[in-house]
Amino acid sequence: MVLFDDSTTDEHELSKDILAINTIFICRLQGRRAAKSYAETLAEVMDGIGEIDL
């Protein structure tokens, strides 16, 4: 009975590393999109405030 196979360990570690790297890049991209959207929304709100007549 084989409980631990070294040949799949390297492949498993590589796949986990690639998944972690991919996850980091995806999260950074989503963070940039969210920040850009927030900045655009804030700019629109600030423009709207300037147009209010008192």
QUIKAGI-V883977 format. One record per pair of residues at least 6 apart in sequence whose C-alpha atoms are under 6 Angstrom apart, sorted by the first residue. I is the first residue (numbers start at 1). GAP is how many residues later the second one is. Records with the same first field share a line. If there is no record, write none. Layout:
I=GAP  GAP
//
This chain:
none
//
